[in-house]
Amino acid sequence: MSKPPQIIATDILYYHDADERAFFEWLDRMTFVADYYGEVRDLFIVLNRAPTDDDMWEIIGFCRRYGVDMKQLAQFETPANTAWLRDPTMIWCEEIFGIPSKASGS
């Protein structure tokens, strides 16, 4: 049996108590998040399914907002989302795949 997909958030910086609360409230609202748990400096975010396109937009926003390493989002690339996920005009393209994006001025 394969492990459920997950994202690992390491050393998240919260600028205020309300920011930390917003982080966990956002996690709790994501319908595709099954669970999360911490170990030392890492927060393991376990998904209950492969993310849909809408889920991916939310994950990208969440990761960018809180500085979660976006390279791990490459695991969610599919034939159905590869065109927009790898779009070099989008800022996240470089953050996920290391491909310089036109949006970042490269």
N, CA, C and O of each residue as an XYZ file, in Angstrom:
424
protein
N       0.843     -1.179      0.000
C       0.000      0.000      0.000
C       0.892      1.247      0.000
O       1.835      1.334      0.787
N       0.603      2.192     -0.861
C       1.420      3.393     -0.942
C       1.008      4.401      0.128
O      -0.130      4.427      0.596
N       1.978      5.223      0.489
C       1.714      6.260      1.484
C       0.826      7.338      0.869
O       0.926      7.615     -0.326
N      -0.040      7.948      1.676
C      -0.843      9.056      1.154
C       0.078     10.230      0.807
O       1.134     10.394      1.417
N      -0.321     11.038     -0.165
C       0.520     12.190     -0.512
C       0.620     13.144      0.669
O      -0.305     13.271      1.471
N       1.764     13.809      0.754
C       1.948     14.763      1.846
C       2.858     15.907      1.432
O       3.590     15.820      0.445
N       2.797     16.954      2.188
C       3.653     18.124      2.046
C       4.298     18.330      3.408
O       3.656     18.129      4.439
N       5.549     18.724      3.415
C       6.235     18.979      4.674
C       6.566     20.459      4.771
O       7.253     21.013      3.912
N       6.071     21.088      5.821
C       6.350     22.499      6.092
C       7.415     22.553      7.187
O       7.213     22.036      8.286
N       8.527     23.171      6.885
C       9.648     23.222      7.820
C       9.925     24.657      8.257
O       9.963     25.572      7.435
N      10.115     24.839      9.551
C      10.487     26.146     10.113
C       9.592     27.281      9.639
O      10.083     28.303      9.160
N       8.306     27.110      9.768
C       7.364     28.154      9.366
C       7.525     29.360     10.294
O       7.587     29.219     11.516
N       7.589     30.526      9.697
C       7.729     31.761     10.458
C       6.372     32.446     10.550
O       5.769     32.792      9.534
N       5.904     32.634     11.761
C       4.657     33.337     11.999
C       5.015     34.730     12.505
O       5.873     34.877     13.375
N       4.362     35.740     11.966
C       4.684     37.110     12.341
C       3.860     37.594     13.523
O       4.138     38.652     14.088
N       2.849     36.824     13.897
C       1.971     37.208     15.003
C       1.184     35.965     15.406
O       1.058     35.031     14.614
N       0.661     35.945     16.612
C      -0.175     34.826     17.043
C      -1.354     34.622     16.093
O      -1.748     33.490     15.814
N      -1.910     35.721     15.603
C      -3.042     35.621     14.678
C      -2.610     34.971     13.366
O      -3.406     34.288     12.722
N      -1.361     35.175     12.969
C      -0.842     34.566     11.751
C      -0.735     33.053     11.917
O      -1.077     32.299     11.006
N      -0.265     32.617     13.067
C      -0.195     31.179     13.342
C      -1.593     30.570     13.360
O      -1.812     29.486     12.820
N      -2.518     31.258     13.972
C      -3.899     30.785     14.011
C      -4.469     30.692     12.595
O      -5.148     29.720     12.262
N      -4.197     31.690     11.766
C      -4.681     31.692     10.381
C      -4.086     30.524      9.592
O      -4.771     29.926      8.763
N      -2.826     30.199      9.842
C      -2.174     29.075      9.182
C      -2.944     27.781      9.444
O      -3.283     27.049      8.514
N      -3.214     27.511     10.714
C      -3.892     26.257     11.065
C      -5.382     26.287     10.703
O      -5.958     25.245     10.391
N      -5.998     27.443     10.741
C      -7.393     27.534     10.284
C      -7.485     27.242      8.795
O      -8.419     26.581      8.341
N      -6.508     27.738      8.032
C      -6.489     27.470      6.592
C      -6.310     25.974      6.345
O      -7.006     25.388      5.515
N      -5.383     25.366      7.062
C      -5.195     23.904      6.931
C      -6.495     23.164      7.235
O      -6.870     22.241      6.513
N      -7.173     23.563      8.289
C      -8.412     22.898      8.691
C      -9.528     23.052      7.662
O     -10.410     22.197      7.576
N      -9.499     24.128      6.885
C     -10.535     24.361      5.871
C     -10.266     23.627      4.560
O     -11.181     23.457      3.754
N      -9.049     23.197      4.338
C      -8.723     22.518      3.077
C      -9.333     21.118      3.099
O      -8.935     20.274      3.901
N     -10.299     20.877      2.217
C     -11.026     19.611      2.217
C     -10.145     18.425      1.835
O     -10.491     17.283      2.135
N      -9.031     18.672      1.189
C      -8.136     17.603      0.754
C      -7.052     17.283      1.773
O      -6.229     16.399      1.532
N      -7.033     17.981      2.908
C      -6.076     17.692      3.980
C      -6.730     16.736      4.966
O      -7.748     17.057      5.579
N      -6.134     15.557      5.111
C      -6.671     14.546      6.022
C      -6.207     14.777      7.452
O      -6.964     14.582      8.402
N      -4.944     15.197      7.595
C      -4.352     15.296      8.928
C      -3.062     16.096      8.814
O      -2.541     16.313      7.720
N      -2.567     16.521      9.944
C      -1.239     17.112     10.013
C      -0.685     16.841     11.405
O      -1.423     16.753     12.386
N       0.629     16.713     11.458
C       1.281     16.456     12.743
C       2.713     16.971     12.668
O       3.313     17.028     11.594
N       3.240     17.336     13.805
C       4.579     17.892     13.862
C       5.585     16.921     14.433
O       5.284     16.115     15.314
N       6.788     17.023     13.904
C       7.946     16.297     14.424
C       9.126     17.250     14.359
O       9.574     17.625     13.276
N       9.621     17.633     15.507
C      10.725     18.578     15.663
C      10.377     19.882     14.933
O       9.487     20.603     15.383
N      11.048     20.204     13.828
C      10.822     21.460     13.094
C       9.892     21.290     11.909
O       9.596     22.260     11.211
N       9.427     20.075     11.671
C       8.615     19.782     10.491
C       7.143     19.583     10.849
O       6.806     18.996     11.877
N       6.286     20.084      9.978
C       4.853     19.811     10.070
C       4.503     18.990      8.833
O       4.641     19.464      7.705
N       4.054     17.773      9.047
C       3.682     16.876      7.957
C       2.196     17.086      7.675
O       1.347     16.885      8.543
N       1.904     17.493      6.448
C       0.523     17.747      6.027
C       0.128     16.593      5.114
O       0.619     16.480      3.990
N      -0.760     15.742      5.607
C      -1.160     14.527      4.905
C      -2.441     14.801      4.125
O      -3.426     15.295      4.675
N      -2.412     14.475      2.844
C      -3.581     14.695      1.998
C      -4.429     13.430      1.936
O      -3.917     12.320      2.078
N      -5.721     13.608      1.722
C      -6.612     12.450      1.644
C      -6.856     11.998      0.204
O      -7.543     11.005     -0.035
N      -6.287     12.738     -0.751
C      -6.434     12.399     -2.169
C      -5.439     13.222     -2.958
O      -4.827     14.157     -2.441
N      -5.290     12.858     -4.214
C      -4.470     13.673     -5.102
C      -5.177     15.011     -5.300
O      -6.395     15.039     -5.472
N      -4.448     16.102     -5.280
C      -5.096     17.406     -5.418
C      -5.673     17.651     -6.811
O      -5.060     17.299     -7.819
N      -6.853     18.257     -6.851
C      -7.474     18.701     -8.102
C      -6.788     20.005     -8.534
O      -5.930     20.524     -7.820
N      -7.167     20.524     -9.691
C      -6.620     21.804    -10.130
C      -6.916     22.901     -9.110
O      -6.027     23.675     -8.754
N      -8.153     22.970     -8.642
C      -8.509     23.988     -7.655
C      -7.691     23.809     -6.373
O      -7.238     24.788     -5.781
N      -7.504     22.563     -5.950
C      -6.679     22.290     -4.775
C      -5.251     22.794     -4.994
O      -4.641     23.370     -4.093
N      -4.728     22.572     -6.199
C      -3.359     23.001     -6.502
C      -3.222     24.515     -6.400
O      -2.227     25.012     -5.873
N      -4.207     25.246     -6.895
C      -4.166     26.700     -6.758
C      -4.112     27.087     -5.281
O      -3.370     27.989     -4.893
N      -4.901     26.400     -4.470
C      -4.908     26.700     -3.039
C      -3.590     26.321     -2.387
O      -3.062     27.084     -1.579
N      -3.052     25.164     -2.719
C      -1.771     24.732     -2.145
C      -0.666     25.712     -2.527
O       0.167     26.071     -1.694
N      -0.661     26.140     -3.779
C       0.358     27.102     -4.227
C       0.250     28.389     -3.418
O       1.262     28.909     -2.946
N      -0.957     28.904     -3.255
C      -1.148     30.122     -2.470
C      -0.717     29.943     -1.022
O      -0.052     30.809     -0.452
N      -1.094     28.828     -0.438
C      -0.738     28.516      0.948
C       0.775     28.434      1.105
O       1.346     29.041      2.011
N       1.418     27.685      0.224
C       2.870     27.507      0.311
C       3.614     28.821      0.101
O       4.579     29.109      0.808
N       3.169     29.617     -0.865
C       3.827     30.911     -1.109
C       3.643     31.828      0.093
O       4.576     32.529      0.485
N       2.455     31.830      0.677
C       2.175     32.719      1.818
C       3.040     32.376      3.019
O       3.527     33.273      3.706
N       3.237     31.094      3.278
C       3.940     30.684      4.495
C       5.359     30.167      4.248
O       5.990     29.654      5.172
N       5.863     30.289      3.042
C       7.244     29.924      2.775
C       7.514     28.435      2.804
O       8.628     28.012      3.114
N       6.509     27.635      2.484
C       6.681     26.180      2.414
C       7.402     25.865      1.101
O       7.041     26.400      0.053
N       8.413     25.004      1.155
C       9.182     24.649     -0.030
C       8.261     24.115     -1.121
O       7.620     23.077     -0.956
N       8.204     24.833     -2.232
C       7.271     24.487     -3.291
C       7.792     23.409     -4.236
O       7.024     22.880     -5.038
N       9.074     23.073     -4.163
C       9.607     22.022     -5.031
C       8.856     20.700     -4.833
O       8.721     19.910     -5.767
N       8.379     20.474     -3.636
C       7.667     19.226     -3.354
C       6.301     19.161     -4.040
O       5.692     18.092     -4.087
N       5.811     20.278     -4.568
C       4.533     20.270     -5.284
C       4.652     19.618     -6.656
O       3.641     19.278     -7.270
N       5.879     19.442     -7.142
C       6.089     18.779     -8.437
C       5.506     17.369     -8.429
O       5.139     16.849     -9.482
N       5.417     16.749     -7.262
C       4.860     15.393     -7.178
C       3.402     15.328     -7.603
O       2.891     14.248     -7.898
N       2.729     16.470     -7.638
C       1.308     16.508     -7.986
C       1.060     16.850     -9.455
O      -0.085     17.033     -9.866
N       2.122     16.935    -10.238
C       1.963     17.207    -11.664
C       1.318     16.001    -12.341
O       1.683     14.856    -12.076
N       0.357     16.275    -13.215
C      -0.338     15.234    -13.971
C      -0.417     15.677    -15.428
O      -0.171     16.844    -15.733
N      -0.757     14.758    -16.331
C      -0.964     15.181    -17.714
C      -2.042     16.263    -17.840
O      -1.976     17.102    -18.739
N      -3.022     16.245    -16.951
C      -4.117     17.221    -17.015
C      -3.709     18.618    -16.549
O      -4.289     19.601    -17.010
N      -2.723     18.739    -15.643
C      -2.380     20.063    -15.124
C      -1.010     20.569    -15.563
O      -0.635     21.697    -15.242
N      -0.266     19.750    -16.289
C       1.105     20.128    -16.622
C       1.197     21.431    -17.409
O       2.136     22.199    -17.201
N       0.254     21.699    -18.304
C       0.327     22.910    -19.138
C       0.292     24.181    -18.284
O       1.113     25.076    -18.485
N      -0.633     24.273    -17.346
C      -0.698     25.486    -16.545
C       0.297     25.470    -15.388
O       0.783     26.523    -14.975
N       0.602     24.293    -14.867
C       1.545     24.212    -13.750
C       2.960     24.586    -14.195
O       3.712     25.207    -13.445
N       3.312     24.197    -15.429
C       4.649     24.507    -15.962
C       4.675     25.760    -16.840
O       5.658     26.009    -17.538
N       3.613     26.536    -16.807
C       3.553     27.759    -17.602
C       4.678     28.702    -17.159
O       4.671     29.174    -16.022
N       5.641     28.980    -18.039
C       6.787     29.802    -17.641
C       6.436     31.264    -17.362
O       7.283     32.011    -16.871
N       5.227     31.681    -17.658
C       4.836     33.054    -17.333
C       4.336     33.168    -15.895
O       4.104     34.270    -15.398
N       4.173     32.027    -15.232
C       3.666     32.035    -13.855
C       4.832     31.983    -12.867
O       5.795     31.245    -13.073
N       4.741     32.751    -11.822
C       5.824     32.894    -10.850
C       6.196     31.570    -10.178
O       7.357     31.351     -9.832
N       5.215     30.696     -9.996
C       5.500     29.450     -9.277
C       6.283     28.446    -10.108
O       6.833     27.495     -9.552
N       6.349     28.625    -11.403
C       7.034     27.665    -12.271
C       8.471     27.440    -11.795
O       8.908     26.298    -11.651
N       9.192     28.511    -11.555
C      10.567     28.397    -11.070
C      10.600     27.840     -9.654
O      11.483     27.052     -9.315
N       9.649     28.243     -8.831
C       9.627     27.792     -7.436
C       9.379     26.286     -7.332
O       9.883     25.639     -6.414
N       8.618     25.735     -8.250
C       8.298     24.309     -8.206
C       9.297     23.476     -9.011
O       9.787     22.451     -8.536
N       9.593     23.925    -10.235
C      10.385     23.105    -11.148
C      11.798     23.626    -11.402
O      12.592     22.948    -12.054
N      12.123     24.811    -10.902
C      13.443     25.365    -11.153
C      13.591     25.952    -12.543
O      14.698     26.290    -12.964
N      12.480     26.076    -13.262
C      12.490     26.653    -14.599
C      12.271     28.156    -14.454
O      11.246     28.578    -13.920
N      13.218     28.968    -14.919
C      13.021     30.423    -14.779
C      11.699     30.859    -15.403
O      11.383     30.481    -16.531
N      10.940     31.647    -14.673
C       9.657     32.112    -15.189
C       9.812     33.506    -15.770
O      10.650     34.289    -15.322
N       9.012     33.802    -16.754
C       9.006     35.141    -17.354
C       8.419     36.133    -16.377
O       8.726     37.324    -16.445
N       7.576     35.665    -15.463
C       6.944     36.555    -14.478
C       7.960     37.117    -13.496
O       7.757     38.204    -12.955
N       9.057     36.392    -13.255
C      10.070     36.866    -12.299
C      11.121     37.708    -12.993
O      12.103     38.110    -12.368
N      10.932     37.984    -14.281
C      11.851     38.840    -15.007
C      13.018     38.078    -15.608
O      13.956     38.698    -16.111
N      12.990     36.768    -15.571
C      14.092     35.962    -16.109
C      13.958     35.812    -17.600
O      14.792     35.165    -18.233
